[in-house]
Amino acid sequence: LAAASLSLQTGFIKSPLSQKRLTQDSVELHCEAIGNPIPEIQWWFEGNEPNETYAQLWDGARQDRVKINATYNLHSTSTIYIANVTVDDSGMYECRASNDPDRNHLSKSPKVKWIRSQANVFVIERPNIVTLVTVDSGKLILSCNMTTPYGAMEGHEWRSGDKVLQKDTESNCLVSFSLAIVPPQVVAYKKSEHGNEGDTGVLTCKSSSFPPVSAWVWYKNGQEPLINDSGRFIVKSGSNKTELRILKLNIEEDTGNYHCNATNSFGFGGATVNLRVRSRLAALWPFLGIVAEVLVLVTIIFIYEKRRKPDEVLDGKRHLGKSNATNHKDKNVRQRNAN
């Protein structure tokens, strides 16, 4: 009996956490329990209204806005997800766990009661934000006015994509941000590019001005615009960047200055990129130069050695002649002494 009683013990190893959300957001609560046998997990909800009582939640409730995922492996895990929350979704969410065999029996009382872990969800009405765009003295003024805010404002942040443009800690509900309106300020990614003959050349220009660029055009030395239909030229452009790719670079045809022109509603601007195309043999010139120097040096040494050999042979004969004469003289002296 003691062993059977012990095996029914259940406990939470992770409890749901209270959260605060705005209307139209989503909320997710997570719960994990352990026991032997593995306990069942249920989700219950009690609203903030005085007459509301706890009601069990199931997958697909609240017009299919509630999703419940559960796994029962080494222990029990369950997650409840509520999409597009409203103010009515505010309240107490309860994770219940039990492994008693009679836990869901309609007439028998379970020996082990359901254990519970609770979390509050506060859903706040999303404030109404009114935006306004005006132009004044060459500047674009962006304004935001937030009505019916919940609680005190703690600051504002203006962003362009992932880039923070301006940040403050003001508590005003009306905030403005100004941007200078100018023609495109275009810069070349590199003022000079190099490419090998037969390879693909890539030229790039950028502009971060406001308003954004509405049209990009590439020219070469004042010629007709370069377009994708021309065969070897590929132009890819966005609001703040343009790229010209030149296929199978040719030294005579492609070397020169390329101009990228940008246009927005307040004017146009441009930049120049100089392209130099090198021969495929350009990398061999240093090696060929070294080989030529070695050949010249070997030739000089060979000529020098060839000029020295006759003198050395003649000197050798002279020394040999002197040696023979000396030996003959010594022989005569020895013969006279003997007589």
C-alpha positions in Angstrom: 0.0 0.0 0.0 2.8 2.4 0.8 4.5 1.7 -2.5 1.2 2.2 -4.3 0.6 5.4 -2.6 4.1 6.7 -3.3 3.8 5.9 -7.0 0.8 8.2 -7.3 2.6 11.3 -6.1 2.7 14.1 -8.7 4.6 17.4 -8.9 5.3 20.3 -11.3 8.7 20.8 -12.7 7.6 23.8 -14.8 4.7 26.2 -14.1 3.1 28.7 -16.4 4.1 32.4 -16.0 1.8 35.4 -15.8 1.8 37.6 -18.9 0.6 41.0 -20.2 -0.6 41.3 -23.8 -2.3 43.8 -26.2 -5.4 42.9 -28.0 -4.8 41.0 -31.3 -1.6 39.6 -29.9 -1.2 35.9 -29.0 -0.3 34.3 -25.7 1.4 31.0 -24.8 1.5 29.2 -21.5 3.6 26.1 -20.7 3.3 23.5 -18.0 5.3 20.3 -17.1 4.5 17.6 -14.4 6.2 14.4 -13.2 4.9 11.3 -11.6 4.5 7.6 -11.8 2.4 6.7 -13.7 2.8 9.8 -15.9 0.1 12.4 -14.9 -2.5 13.9 -17.2 -2.5 17.7 -17.6 -5.6 19.8 -18.1 -6.1 23.6 -18.6 -8.8 25.6 -16.8 -9.8 29.2 -17.0 -11.6 31.7 -14.7 -12.5 35.1 -16.0 -12.5 38.4 -14.2 -16.2 38.8 -14.0 -17.7 38.1 -10.6 -20.1 35.4 -11.8 -17.5 33.5 -13.8 -16.2 30.2 -12.5 -13.5 27.8 -13.6 -14.2 26.1 -17.0 -12.0 23.6 -18.7 -10.4 24.6 -22.0 -9.9 22.2 -24.9 -8.2 22.3 -28.2 -10.3 24.3 -30.7 -12.2 26.3 -28.0 -13.1 30.0 -28.4 -13.8 29.8 -32.1 -10.7 27.7 -32.7 -8.4 30.4 -31.2 -7.2 27.9 -28.5 -4.6 25.3 -29.4 -3.4 22.7 -26.8 -0.4 20.5 -27.5 0.6 17.8 -25.0 3.2 15.0 -24.9 3.4 12.1 -22.4 6.9 10.6 -22.6 9.2 10.5 -19.5 7.0 13.2 -18.0 4.0 15.3 -19.0 4.3 18.5 -21.0 1.5 20.7 -22.2 1.3 24.1 -23.9 -1.8 26.2 -24.5 -1.7 28.8 -27.3 -4.4 31.5 -27.7 -4.4 33.5 -30.9 -5.8 37.0 -31.5 -6.6 37.7 -27.8 -9.3 40.0 -26.7 -10.0 41.7 -23.4 -12.4 38.8 -22.5 -9.3 36.5 -22.5 -8.0 38.2 -19.4 -8.2 36.0 -16.3 -6.6 33.2 -14.4 -5.3 30.2 -16.3 -4.8 27.0 -14.3 -2.7 24.0 -15.2 -3.9 20.9 -13.4 -2.1 17.6 -13.1 -3.1 14.2 -11.7 -2.2 10.5 -12.2 -4.9 9.0 -10.0 -6.8 6.3 -12.0 -10.2 7.7 -10.7 -9.3 11.4 -11.5 -12.0 11.7 -14.2 -14.6 9.3 -12.7 -18.0 10.9 -12.4 -19.0 9.3 -9.1 -15.8 8.1 -7.4 -13.6 10.6 -5.6 -9.9 10.3 -6.6 -7.5 9.3 -3.9 -5.0 11.9 -5.0 -6.4 15.4 -5.8 -5.5 17.4 -8.8 -2.5 19.6 -8.2 -2.7 23.1 -9.6 -0.4 25.9 -10.9 -1.9 29.3 -11.9 -0.9 32.2 -14.1 -2.7 35.5 -14.8 -3.1 36.9 -18.3 -3.8 40.6 -18.6 -5.0 41.7 -22.1 -4.9 45.4 -22.6 -6.9 47.3 -25.3 -4.5 48.2 -28.1 -4.2 52.0 -28.3 -5.3 53.8 -31.3 -2.3 55.4 -33.1 -3.0 58.1 -35.6 -0.1 58.9 -38.1 0.4 62.1 -40.0 2.9 63.0 -42.8 3.6 66.6 -43.7 6.3 68.5 -45.6 7.8 71.8 -44.3 10.8 73.7 -45.5 12.4 70.7 -47.3 11.7 68.3 -44.4 9.4 65.4 -44.1 7.7 65.4 -40.7 6.3 62.1 -39.4 3.9 62.4 -36.4 2.3 59.8 -34.2 -0.6 60.5 -31.8 -1.6 57.7 -29.5 -5.1 58.0 -28.0 -6.5 56.2 -24.9 -3.0 54.9 -23.7 -2.9 52.4 -20.9 -0.7 53.7 -18.2 2.0 56.3 -18.5 4.1 56.6 -21.6 7.8 55.6 -21.0 9.3 56.7 -24.3 9.2 56.4 -28.1 11.4 54.8 -30.7 11.5 55.5 -34.4 12.9 52.7 -36.6 13.6 52.2 -40.3 13.7 48.4 -40.6 16.1 47.2 -37.9 17.9 50.6 -37.7 16.9 52.8 -34.7 16.6 56.4 -36.0 15.6 58.2 -32.8 14.8 57.2 -29.2 13.6 59.2 -26.2 12.0 58.8 -22.8 9.3 61.4 -23.2 5.8 60.7 -21.8 4.0 62.7 -24.6 1.3 60.9 -26.6 2.1 63.1 -29.6 5.6 62.6 -31.0 7.2 63.8 -34.3 10.3 62.9 -36.3 11.7 64.9 -39.2 13.7 63.7 -42.2 15.5 65.9 -44.7 14.1 65.6 -48.2 16.9 65.7 -50.8 17.6 64.3 -54.2 19.4 60.9 -54.2 22.9 61.0 -52.6 24.6 58.2 -54.6 28.0 56.7 -53.7 29.9 53.9 -55.5 30.7 50.9 -53.4 34.2 51.0 -55.0 35.3 53.9 -57.2 37.6 51.5 -59.1 37.0 47.9 -59.9 39.3 45.3 -61.5 38.3 42.2 -63.4 40.1 39.5 -65.5 39.3 39.0 -69.1 36.5 36.4 -69.5 35.3 36.7 -65.9 32.2 38.5 -64.6 32.6 42.1 -63.5 30.4 43.5 -60.7 29.8 47.3 -60.1 27.7 48.5 -57.2 26.1 51.9 -56.2 24.2 52.8 -53.1 21.9 55.5 -51.9 20.3 56.0 -48.4 18.6 59.3 -49.1 14.9 60.0 -48.5 12.6 59.6 -50.4 14.0 56.4 -51.7 15.2 55.9 -55.2 12.4 55.2 -57.7 14.6 54.4 -60.7 18.2 53.4 -61.4 20.0 53.7 -64.8 23.5 52.6 -65.8 25.6 54.2 -68.6 29.1 53.8 -70.0 31.0 56.9 -71.1 27.8 58.7 -72.1 26.5 55.9 -74.3 23.0 54.4 -74.4 21.6 53.0 -71.1 22.7 49.5 -70.3 19.8 47.1 -70.0 19.3 43.5 -69.3 18.2 42.8 -72.9 21.7 43.7 -74.2 22.9 40.1 -73.6 26.1 40.6 -71.5 24.7 43.1 -69.0 22.5 42.3 -66.0 21.1 45.1 -63.9 19.5 44.4 -60.4 18.1 47.4 -58.5 16.3 48.1 -55.3 15.2 51.3 -53.5 18.7 51.8 -52.0 21.1 49.8 -54.1 21.8 48.9 -57.7 24.2 46.3 -59.2 25.6 46.0 -62.8 27.0 42.6 -63.8 29.1 42.4 -67.0 29.5 38.8 -68.4 32.6 37.6 -70.2 34.7 40.8 -69.7 36.5 42.1 -72.8 39.6 44.3 -72.5 38.8 46.4 -75.5 35.0 46.7 -75.1 34.5 46.9 -71.3 37.3 48.9 -69.9 36.2 52.5 -69.0 34.0 54.6 -66.8 30.5 53.5 -65.8 27.9 55.9 -64.4 25.0 54.9 -62.1 22.2 57.5 -62.0 19.4 57.5 -59.4 16.1 59.4 -59.4 13.5 60.1 -56.8 10.6 62.6 -56.5 12.9 65.5 -55.6 15.6 65.1 -58.3 18.5 62.8 -59.3 22.1 62.0 -58.5 24.8 59.7 -59.6 28.3 58.3 -59.2 31.1 56.9 -61.4 32.9 53.6 -61.3 36.1 53.0 -63.2 36.5 49.4 -64.5 39.8 48.0 -65.6 40.0 44.7 -67.4 43.2 42.7 -67.2 44.5 40.0 -69.6 44.3 36.4 -68.4 48.1 36.3 -68.8 48.6 39.3 -66.5 49.3 37.0 -63.6 52.1 35.2 -65.6 54.1 38.4 -66.3 56.0 38.4 -63.0 56.9 34.7 -63.5 58.0 35.2 -67.1 60.1 38.2 -65.9 61.9 36.0 -63.4 62.5 33.3 -66.0 63.9 35.9 -68.4 66.3 37.2 -65.8 67.5 33.6 -65.0 68.1 32.9 -68.7 70.1 36.1 -69.2 72.2 35.3 -66.1 72.9 31.8 -67.3 73.9 33.1 -70.8 76.3 35.6 -69.3 78.0 32.9 -67.1 78.2 30.5 -70.1 79.9 33.1 -72.3 82.3 34.1 -69.5 83.3 30.5 -68.9 83.8 29.8 -72.6 86.1 32.8 -73.0 88.3 31.6 -70.0 89.0 28.0 -71.2 91.7 28.6 -73.9 93.8 30.7 -71.5 93.5 28.0 -68.9 94.5 25.2 -71.3 97.5 27.3 -72.6 98.7 27.9 -69.0 98.5 24.2 -68.4 100.7 23.4 -71.4 103.3 26.0 -70.3 103.5 24.5 -66.8 103.8 21.0 -68.3 106.7 22.1 -70.6 108.6 23.7 -67.8 108.2 20.5 -65.7 109.6 18.3 -68.5 112.6 20.5 -69.1 113.4 20.5 -65.4 113.2 16.8 -65.2 115.5 16.3 -68.3 118.1 18.7 -66.8 118.1 16.8 -63.5 118.6 13.5 -65.3 121.8 14.8 -67.1 123.2 16.1 -63.8 122.8 12.7 -62.2 124.5 11.0 -65.1 127.6 13.2 -64.9 127.9 12.7 -61.2 127.8 9.0 -61.7 130.7 9.1 -64.2 
